[in-house]
């Protein structure tokens, strides 16, 4: 089992020795997708609206076709099953994204949370937790929530 996890990290997450501090685009996509999938599952009732919102976000943000999106979702779900928490995803986001893009990740999490037109307490807790882990200020956390609510006319 440890060998399988090491292989996965080597293939998808481990930076090359030449760029030890850089995080690959694929790793950032995988980390972001994993958080979006976890958001979809936060209230234990996964709706079709939430699924569509995750797929739409992945495709539009990463410019992926259906096959690439399905593969990314598959890899992210495998990674989630092996994860012990959010740290391995949020640490990649912290290393690889500037602050403005971190705020955009929070906005996407809000979009998934509101996709079914209601906000569950577990969904809000998760967005708050992720915002803290990627060092998004509370003001920007709230502003992102308000932008999404306005965009979705809630």
Secondary structure, DSSP 8 states (H G I E B T S, - for coil): -HHHHHHHIIIII---GGGTT---HHHHHHHHHHHHHHHHHTTS---HHHHHHHHHHHHHHHT--HHHHHHHHHHHHHHHHH-SSSHHHHHHHHHH--HHHHHHHHHHHHHHHTTTS---HHHHHHHHHHHHHTT--HHHHHHHHHHHHHHTT-
